[in-house]
Amino acid sequence: MSTVNGHEESFFQDRKRLFVGLAQDFHDRLSEIIRKRRKASLALAGGTTPGPLYDALSNALLPWEKVSITLTDERWVSPEDPASNEYLIRDLLMKRRAAGATFVPLKTNHAKASGGAGIAEKRITPIMPFDICLIGMGPDGHIASLIPGAEGYAAASDPNTPKKLAGIHAPGAAGAPERMTLTVPGLLSSRRIVVLFMGQDKLNVYNEAKAGEGSSPLRELLAQKKVPVHAFWAP
């Protein structure tokens, strides 16, 4: 593990070791957080990348009844739709020992994500700041559903917006074009941010963002020093 500008990096030789190390990191930190504060909260990423982490954590020996879980972003589909990030968390994580955790959904019955943002923000406010916020990164450098060029992106990525959640419309985005996402200030309403990504192309994007270059909103997270960011990567 190395430290750069106050943030941490853990690079692994292969993905199996990455997920073993990341699952252990989550277990150890959650144990300590719950021991100190008697509760913990997580904001978790969707998509396929974190699947092995969620599967491993589902059987972790932790007092899950003291853990609240929400999402960094949500595809605006039914929670029963396999494209839903809520579906993913319930299917992979909230089973076995982790079945006792509390889930706080972002999805509402509004036609558009922007219409439900205010209600969803009221839901998640009681569990903020998140003890751990896990984000992935797309090939285009997007994090959560902060997708450069999407409708609503400029407002959601503004570090000065008072909103913690915002609607995004990204035609062509996998799963669903309509999304709700934590804004940059929403992501930074965390005690710790973990960035999980793999492959040389994404490492290049990460290094650009670390240098303050490129279009990825990850730049904003790596430029600030208030909230520690820990990058986990493997080829």
Summary of the structure (lengths in Angstrom):
residues: 235
radius of gyration: 16.4
end to end distance: 15.7
largest distance: 44.8
contacts: 796
relative contact order: 0.18
helix: 37%
strand: 23%
